Amino acid sequence: MKEKRRAPGSVKVPLLADIALAAIITALFFALGVAGAVSRKAEALSVGLFRGGGAVYRGRDGACAALVITADWDAAALRSILDTLDAHDAKATFAIGRLLAEENAPTVARIAERGHELAVMGGGESYEDYVSELRETLRRIELAAGVRPRLLFAAENGVSENRAARELGLTCVVGSVDLMTLRGTAGDIIARAEGNTGARDIVVSAPTEAFSRALSYILDHFAAMGLTVTAVSGTIYD
C-alpha cells in the first residue's frame, strides 16, 4: 500500500486555551489506550480544535456501526471479505485507492454490485498531486462502477484532506477506531474490536488475510451488541 504524505496547509492559530485542551485530550487518550487498537476520537477532537473541525469521525445512528475497508491493492482476501459480509447481511464502505482503480476495475465494480459503498482515498507529495490523484481515482471508479463516491477517506484527518474534500464536493471521513489489521493475527484483531468498538463508531480496516479470518467474529460481536454494521453514508447522513 502506498504511503500517503500529508502536504502542508494553511492553519489558523487558535486560542491558547484550545491548544492546551487539545494537548490534554490527546495525552490522556494515548495514556489510556486499550488492547492495542488506535482510537482516533481524541485525535480528531484535538485536530478539530486547531482547525475548526470539518471531518466526520463518528456516525449519528446509535443503532449502527460503520465499517471502512481501505482497498489500495487487489488483495486476494477481498473476495473472502465480500462473501463474509454477504453471509452476515452487512454492508461496508470500501475506500478505493488509485492502484486498485487503475489495475483492477472489475474488482471495484464487483464491490459496488454487492451493494457496498465506494469512497476514494489518495496520496501525493504536494496538495496539487493529492487532488490530481483523487480526481483520477474518482474518474476511474465512476468508469468501473457507474457511481461517483460521496466520501473521501482521510487516514490522518489533515488540513489537506479537508481542503480537498471541499474542493471536490466530498465529505471527509476519518475513522473512530483503527483495528490495525496490517499488524498481528486474527485473534489480535478480534481482541481490538471487542475491546474498543461500539455504537456510532466508524471502524477502519484493510483487506489482509488476518482481517478476513477475523471478520465473521467481529460481525457477530456487533450483532451481540444489537448493532447493525453498515456503510458510512448509512450512519452519517440524516
DRENDO-1510 file (C-alpha; in Angstrom, 1 decimal, always signed):
<recs>
REC; n; res; u; v; w
REC; 1; MET; +0.0; +0.0; +0.0 .
REC; 2; LYS; +1.3; +3.4; -0.9 .
REC; 3; GLU; +2.3; +5.7; +2.0 .
REC; 4; LYS; +0.4; +8.9; +2.0 .
REC; 5; ARG; +2.3; +12.0; +2.9 .
REC; 6; ARG; +0.4; +15.0; +4.1 .
REC; 7; ALA; +1.1; +18.2; +2.3 .
REC; 8; PRO; +1.4; +21.4; +4.4 .
REC; 9; GLY; -1.6; +23.6; +4.5 .
REC; 10; SER; -2.6; +27.0; +6.0 .
REC; 11; VAL; -3.9; +26.6; +9.5 .
REC; 12; LYS; -5.5; +29.4; +11.6 .
REC; 13; VAL; -3.8; +29.8; +15.0 .
REC; 14; PRO; -6.4; +29.1; +17.8 .
REC; 15; LEU; -6.6; +30.4; +21.3 .
REC; 16; LEU; -4.0; +29.1; +23.7 .
REC; 17; ALA; -6.8; +27.5; +25.8 .
REC; 18; ASP; -7.8; +25.4; +22.8 .
REC; 19; ILE; -4.3; +24.3; +22.2 .
REC; 20; ALA; -3.9; +23.3; +25.8 .
REC; 21; LEU; -7.2; +21.4; +25.8 .
REC; 22; ALA; -6.3; +19.6; +22.6 .
REC; 23; ALA; -2.9; +18.6; +24.0 .
REC; 24; ILE; -4.6; +17.3; +27.3 .
REC; 25; ILE; -7.2; +15.3; +25.3 .
REC; 26; THR; -4.6; +13.7; +23.1 .
REC; 27; ALA; -2.2; +12.9; +26.0 .
REC; 28; LEU; -5.0; +11.3; +28.0 .
REC; 29; PHE; -6.1; +9.2; +25.1 .
REC; 30; PHE; -2.6; +7.8; +24.5 .
REC; 31; ALA; -2.1; +7.1; +28.2 .
REC; 32; LEU; -5.4; +5.2; +28.4 .
REC; 33; GLY; -5.2; +3.2; +25.1 .
REC; 34; VAL; -6.8; -0.3; +25.4 .
REC; 35; ALA; -5.9; -3.6; +23.7 .
REC; 36; GLY; -3.7; -2.1; +21.1 .
REC; 37; ALA; -6.4; -0.6; +18.9 .
REC; 38; VAL; -5.8; +3.0; +17.9 .
REC; 39; SER; -8.9; +5.3; +18.5 .
REC; 40; ARG; -9.0; +8.4; +16.5 .
REC; 41; LYS; -11.7; +10.1; +18.6 .
REC; 42; ALA; -9.4; +12.2; +20.8 .
REC; 43; GLU; -7.1; +12.8; +17.9 .
REC; 44; ALA; -9.9; +14.1; +15.7 .
REC; 45; LEU; -11.2; +16.3; +18.5 .
REC; 46; SER; -7.8; +17.8; +19.1 .
REC; 47; VAL; -7.3; +18.5; +15.4 .
REC; 48; GLY; -10.7; +20.0; +15.2 .
REC; 49; LEU; -9.8; +22.5; +17.9 .
REC; 50; PHE; -6.8; +23.6; +15.8 .
REC; 51; ARG; -8.8; +24.0; +12.6 .
REC; 52; GLY; -12.4; +24.3; +13.4 .
REC; 53; GLY; -13.2; +20.7; +12.5 .
REC; 54; GLY; -14.7; +19.6; +9.3 .
REC; 55; ALA; -14.1; +15.8; +9.1 .
REC; 56; VAL; -16.6; +13.2; +10.2 .
REC; 57; TYR; -15.2; +10.6; +12.6 .
REC; 58; ARG; -18.4; +9.2; +14.2 .
REC; 59; GLY; -21.8; +8.2; +12.9 .
REC; 60; ARG; -25.2; +9.7; +14.1 .
REC; 61; ASP; -27.2; +6.5; +14.3 .
REC; 62; GLY; -26.9; +4.8; +17.7 .
REC; 63; ALA; -28.2; +1.5; +16.4 .
REC; 64; CYS; -25.3; +1.2; +13.9 .
REC; 65; ALA; -21.6; +0.9; +13.5 .
REC; 66; ALA; -19.9; +1.6; +10.2 .
REC; 67; LEU; -17.1; -0.4; +8.6 .
REC; 68; VAL; -14.4; +1.1; +6.3 .
REC; 69; ILE; -12.1; -1.2; +4.3 .
REC; 70; THR; -9.2; +0.5; +2.7 .
REC; 71; ALA; -8.5; -1.1; -0.7 .
REC; 72; ASP; -5.5; +0.2; -2.5 .
REC; 73; TRP; -4.5; -3.1; -3.9 .
REC; 74; ASP; -6.3; -6.2; -5.2 .
REC; 75; ALA; -5.8; -8.4; -2.1 .
REC; 76; ALA; -6.9; -11.9; -2.5 .
REC; 77; ALA; -8.7; -11.6; +0.8 .
REC; 78; LEU; -11.2; -9.1; -0.7 .
REC; 79; ARG; -13.2; -12.0; -2.2 .
REC; 80; SER; -13.5; -13.7; +1.1 .
REC; 81; ILE; -14.4; -10.4; +2.9 .
REC; 82; LEU; -17.2; -9.8; +0.4 .
REC; 83; ASP; -18.6; -13.3; +0.9 .
REC; 84; THR; -18.4; -12.9; +4.7 .
REC; 85; LEU; -20.3; -9.6; +4.6 .
REC; 86; ASP; -22.9; -11.2; +2.4 .
REC; 87; ALA; -23.3; -14.1; +4.8 .
REC; 88; HIS; -24.0; -11.6; +7.6 .
REC; 89; ASP; -26.1; -9.3; +5.6 .
REC; 90; ALA; -23.7; -6.5; +6.4 .
REC; 91; LYS; -22.6; -3.6; +4.3 .
REC; 92; ALA; -19.3; -1.6; +4.3 .
REC; 93; THR; -17.6; +1.3; +2.8 .
REC; 94; PHE; -14.6; +0.4; +0.6 .
REC; 95; ALA; -12.1; +3.3; +0.3 .
REC; 96; ILE; -10.6; +2.8; -3.1 .
REC; 97; GLY; -7.0; +3.9; -3.9 .
REC; 98; ARG; -5.7; +4.7; -7.4 .
REC; 99; LEU; -3.7; +1.5; -7.7 .
REC; 100; LEU; -6.8; -0.7; -7.4 .
REC; 101; ALA; -8.9; +1.6; -9.5 .
REC; 102; GLU; -6.2; +1.5; -12.3 .
REC; 103; GLU; -5.3; -2.1; -12.2 .
REC; 104; ASN; -8.5; -4.0; -11.4 .
REC; 105; ALA; -11.6; -2.2; -12.4 .
REC; 106; PRO; -13.7; -5.4; -12.3 .
REC; 107; THR; -12.9; -5.7; -8.5 .
REC; 108; VAL; -14.2; -2.2; -8.0 .
REC; 109; ALA; -17.3; -3.0; -10.0 .
REC; 110; ARG; -17.8; -6.2; -8.0 .
REC; 111; ILE; -17.7; -4.3; -4.7 .
REC; 112; ALA; -20.4; -1.9; -5.9 .
REC; 113; GLU; -22.5; -4.8; -7.4 .
REC; 114; ARG; -22.6; -6.5; -4.0 .
REC; 115; GLY; -24.2; -3.4; -2.5 .
REC; 116; HIS; -21.3; -1.8; -0.8 .
REC; 117; GLU; -20.4; +1.9; -0.8 .
REC; 118; LEU; -17.3; +3.2; -2.6 .
REC; 119; ALA; -15.2; +6.0; -1.2 .
REC; 120; VAL; -12.0; +7.5; -2.5 .
REC; 121; MET; -8.6; +7.8; -0.9 .
REC; 122; GLY; -5.2; +9.0; -2.2 .
REC; 123; GLY; -1.8; +10.5; -1.5 .
REC; 124; GLY; +0.8; +12.8; -3.0 .
REC; 125; GLU; +4.0; +14.7; -2.4 .
REC; 126; SER; +2.0; +18.0; -2.6 .
REC; 127; TYR; -1.5; +19.2; -2.3 .
REC; 128; GLU; -1.8; +19.6; -6.1 .
REC; 129; ASP; -0.5; +16.0; -6.5 .
REC; 130; TYR; -3.0; +14.8; -3.9 .
REC; 131; VAL; -6.0; +16.4; -5.6 .
REC; 132; SER; -4.9; +15.3; -9.0 .
REC; 133; GLU; -4.7; +11.7; -7.8 .
REC; 134; LEU; -8.1; +11.9; -6.2 .
REC; 135; ARG; -9.6; +13.3; -9.4 .
REC; 136; GLU; -8.1; +10.5; -11.5 .
REC; 137; THR; -9.2; +7.8; -9.0 .
REC; 138; LEU; -12.7; +9.2; -8.9 .
REC; 139; ARG; -12.9; +9.1; -12.6 .
REC; 140; ARG; -11.7; +5.5; -12.7 .
REC; 141; ILE; -14.1; +4.5; -10.0 .
REC; 142; GLU; -17.0; +6.0; -11.9 .
REC; 143; LEU; -16.0; +4.3; -15.1 .
REC; 144; ALA; -15.7; +0.9; -13.4 .
REC; 145; ALA; -18.8; +1.0; -11.2 .
REC; 146; GLY; -21.0; +3.7; -12.7 .
REC; 147; VAL; -21.2; +5.7; -9.4 .
REC; 148; ARG; -19.2; +8.7; -8.1 .
REC; 149; PRO; -18.2; +8.4; -4.5 .
REC; 150; ARG; -19.5; +10.9; -2.0 .
REC; 151; LEU; -16.8; +10.3; +0.6 .
REC; 152; LEU; -13.1; +11.0; +0.9 .
REC; 153; PHE; -11.4; +8.7; +3.4 .
REC; 154; ALA; -8.6; +10.5; +5.2 .
REC; 155; ALA; -6.1; +8.4; +7.1 .
REC; 156; GLU; -4.7; +11.4; +9.0 .
REC; 157; ASN; -7.5; +14.0; +9.2 .
REC; 158; GLY; -5.1; +16.5; +7.9 .
REC; 159; VAL; -5.6; +20.0; +6.6 .
REC; 160; SER; -5.1; +18.8; +3.0 .
REC; 161; GLU; -7.8; +16.1; +3.2 .
REC; 162; ASN; -10.5; +18.6; +4.4 .
REC; 163; ARG; -9.5; +21.1; +1.8 .
REC; 164; ALA; -9.5; +18.6; -1.0 .
REC; 165; ALA; -12.9; +17.2; +0.1 .
REC; 166; ARG; -14.4; +20.7; -0.1 .
REC; 167; GLU; -12.8; +21.3; -3.5 .
REC; 168; LEU; -14.1; +18.0; -4.9 .
REC; 169; GLY; -17.6; +18.2; -3.3 .
REC; 170; LEU; -17.0; +15.3; -1.0 .
REC; 171; THR; -17.5; +14.6; +2.7 .
REC; 172; CYS; -14.2; +14.0; +4.5 .
REC; 173; VAL; -14.3; +10.9; +6.8 .
REC; 174; VAL; -11.8; +9.8; +9.5 .
REC; 175; GLY; -12.4; +6.6; +11.4 .
REC; 176; SER; -13.2; +6.4; +15.1 .
REC; 177; VAL; -11.2; +3.2; +15.6 .
REC; 178; ASP; -8.4; +1.6; +13.6 .
REC; 179; LEU; -8.3; -2.2; +14.0 .
REC; 180; MET; -4.6; -2.1; +12.8 .
REC; 181; THR; -5.3; -5.0; +10.5 .
REC; 182; LEU; -1.8; -4.8; +8.9 .
REC; 183; ARG; -0.4; -6.0; +12.2 .
REC; 184; GLY; -1.0; -9.2; +14.2 .
REC; 185; THR; -3.1; -12.3; +14.0 .
REC; 186; ALA; -6.9; -12.7; +13.5 .
REC; 187; GLY; -7.1; -13.2; +17.3 .
REC; 188; ASP; -5.3; -9.9; +17.9 .
REC; 189; ILE; -7.7; -8.1; +15.5 .
REC; 190; ILE; -10.8; -9.7; +17.2 .
REC; 191; ALA; -9.5; -8.5; +20.6 .
REC; 192; ARG; -9.0; -5.0; +19.4 .
REC; 193; ALA; -12.6; -5.0; +18.0 .
REC; 194; GLU; -14.1; -6.4; +21.2 .
REC; 195; GLY; -12.3; -4.0; +23.5 .
REC; 196; ASN; -12.7; -0.8; +21.6 .
REC; 197; THR; -15.7; -0.7; +19.3 .
REC; 198; GLY; -19.4; +0.3; +19.8 .
REC; 199; ALA; -22.4; +2.2; +18.6 .
REC; 200; ARG; -21.7; +5.1; +16.2 .
REC; 201; ASP; -18.1; +4.1; +15.6 .
REC; 202; ILE; -16.5; +4.2; +12.1 .
REC; 203; VAL; -14.2; +1.2; +12.2 .
REC; 204; VAL; -11.2; +1.1; +9.9 .
REC; 205; SER; -9.6; -2.0; +8.5 .
REC; 206; ALA; -7.6; -3.2; +5.5 .
REC; 207; PRO; -8.2; -6.4; +3.4 .
REC; 208; THR; -5.5; -8.6; +5.0 .
REC; 209; GLU; -5.8; -12.3; +5.3 .
REC; 210; ALA; -5.9; -12.0; +9.1 .
REC; 211; PHE; -8.8; -9.5; +8.9 .
REC; 212; SER; -10.6; -11.8; +6.6 .
REC; 213; ARG; -10.4; -14.6; +9.1 .
REC; 214; ALA; -11.5; -12.3; +11.9 .
REC; 215; LEU; -14.4; -10.6; +10.2 .
REC; 216; SER; -17.1; -13.1; +10.9 .
REC; 217; TYR; -16.3; -13.0; +14.6 .
REC; 218; ILE; -16.3; -9.2; +14.6 .
REC; 219; LEU; -19.7; -9.0; +12.8 .
REC; 220; ASP; -21.0; -11.4; +15.4 .
REC; 221; HIS; -19.6; -9.1; +18.1 .
REC; 222; PHE; -21.6; -6.2; +16.7 .
REC; 223; ALA; -24.7; -8.3; +16.4 .
REC; 224; ALA; -24.4; -9.3; +20.1 .
REC; 225; MET; -24.4; -5.6; +20.9 .
REC; 226; GLY; -27.6; -5.1; +18.9 .
REC; 227; LEU; -25.8; -3.1; +16.3 .
REC; 228; THR; -26.2; -3.1; +12.5 .
REC; 229; VAL; -23.0; -3.0; +10.5 .
REC; 230; THR; -23.4; -0.6; +7.6 .
REC; 231; ALA; -21.6; +1.7; +5.2 .
REC; 232; VAL; -20.5; +5.1; +6.4 .
REC; 233; SER; -23.2; +7.0; +4.5 .
REC; 234; GLY; -25.8; +4.9; +6.2 .
REC; 235; THR; -25.0; +6.4; +9.5 .
REC; 236; ILE; -23.6; +9.9; +9.0 .
REC; 237; TYR; -26.4; +11.5; +6.9 .
REC; 238; ASP; -29.8; +12.4; +8.1 .
</recs>
